[in-house]
Amino acid sequence: MLFYKKLTLLAAAALWLVACCPKVENGSIRRASPMSQGMSATHLALIDSAVNASIAAGEIPGAVVGVVRNGHLVYEKAFGYKSLVPEKDTMTLETMFDMASVSKCVGTTLSFMQLVEQGKVRLVDPVNYYFPDFQPWEDPETHEKVDITVQDLLTHSSGLAAYLPNVPAYIAEFGENTPDSLMMYISTRIKRNFRPGTQQLYSCLNFITLQNILQKVTGERLCDYAQKNVFDVLGLEHTTYFPLYGEKPCRPGLEELAKLCAPTELQEDGHVLKAEVHDPTARLVNAGNSGNAGVFSNVEDLAVIAAALLNDGSYNGRRILSPLTVKKMFTVPETNAYEVARALGWDTYYTGPYTSGDIFCLDDVRGHTGYTGTSMILDPETSTAVIVLAHRVHPKDEGSTSRLRSVVASIVASSIGR
């Protein structure tokens, strides 16, 4: 009889847990208290003071910060204002941000590494294998020619110029929304500054070239491929590209998602960019579908991406990359010169603007920043991610998040094990 009483109590307890504990949808991040994941909630609260001080100093109008540990979101908070013009609007956790160059890793790199693991692209492939007109580097003295490879693009060691030298001049010659002309321009007219693999020069044109390789191999736009094979696979509801100039949307419901976006810069004509990528090449030339920028996302979705990458490429039973692919992606290629310290599509401490702070083991951290004020870092050693979403370019391109990113990272790292 005692056995059956215990069994009844256990069954009742199980039913209570099912009723009281919220279900985790496939696309949602699991949430937990900092203490349950070995972190100090009191110490994490120092983030509040750091962000509020940055807002008070006029560096940013607002921000959303998230911290992931062991696959759980242990800290998430919205601060300040989502918009200042044309009217003030309070920041919320659901706010979607223009990720700017963080798009390079969460959009282009994750998509591209899928092609690598499927054998559709090789890291050692020369770019002219896909685009025969793509010019190699030529030694100015010996006239030796060296091909630029896929790996050179991913590690910013191709030598390509950092960006289009003059977007208005390009548009005057080729017009807006001319992605094919842009690829031709990169292939034949952009300067190659050094022998590939020997130095590093951060270049948006590297990732626009990767975009074009992906599109040629798959027959799909990057925004469609990433949506279907990365964002949708992970069940992300608030991560997407916003194609412009009447281009076909890459998912339904973009009008509603656009309302969640934080605006960026006020233009000279009084128009405020919202759900329109801030980067001029991505917006004006590539119509929002671009390898260097264009992803919009929020803290919960980025937490899912971070959790998946810290869990060997899968989360909630949904896999986007294999464990060895993730390891390869985060590894600095030994075939590059010592001066090239970038992993495949991701910054290391030695190439990023000190985003990882002062406490994390700096050899292990991977991450990326975005010009608009966003950043995301991952520390595999402690299974921790730090997401800082801000729009320092609103309403004018005058703010800064460089110090805030580092301060928040140090607070998070030092909260572990307290």
Number of C-alpha atoms within 10 A of each C-alpha: 6 7 8 9 10 11 12 12 12 12 12 12 12 12 11 11 11 11 10 9 8 10 10 11 10 16 20 18 25 22 16 16 14 22 15 12 17 14 20 18 18 12 16 20 14 15 21 14 11 17 27 17 14 19 19 13 12 14 22 26 26 27 28 26 25 22 26 30 28 18 25 22 24 21 20 16 15 22 19 20 19 28 20 17 16 12 7 12 13 14 20 19 17 17 24 28 30 33 29 23 25 27 25 30 24 24 29 28 22 25 25 23 24 18 16 13 14 10 10 13 18 15 16 12 15 19 24 16 12 15 16 10 14 22 20 22 21 16 14 9 6 7 9 11 13 15 20 25 21 24 25 28 27 27 27 29 29 30 26 26 19 16 17 18 10 9 15 15 11 18 16 9 10 16 14 19 21 15 21 12 16 21 19 14 15 22 20 12 12 19 14 18 18 20 19 24 23 16 20 23 17 20 21 23 24 27 27 28 24 24 25 22 20 23 16 14 12 13 11 13 17 27 26 19 21 24 21 16 15 24 24 17 17 24 19 22 15 22 25 24 28 26 23 19 12 7 12 10 15 20 14 8 9 17 10 9 20 18 13 22 23 26 27 28 21 18 11 7 6 10 11 18 18 19 27 25 30 23 19 16 28 25 22 22 23 24 23 27 27 32 28 28 32 31 30 26 26 26 27 27 22 22 26 27 26 29 27 23 26 25 17 18 21 21 24 18 9 16 18 23 21 16 16 12 18 20 13 14 20 22 17 19 19 9 10 19 14 13 13 22 24 26 21 25 27 27 23 25 22 13 19 16 16 17 29 29 21 15 14 21 15 15 11 15 22 26 25 25 27 20 20 27 28 26 25 28 25 24 22 18 12 16 17 24 31 28 26 22 29 33 32 25 21 26 21 13 14 12 21 20 25 16 14 21 29 18 21 25 26 19 20 28 23 16 20 19 10 11
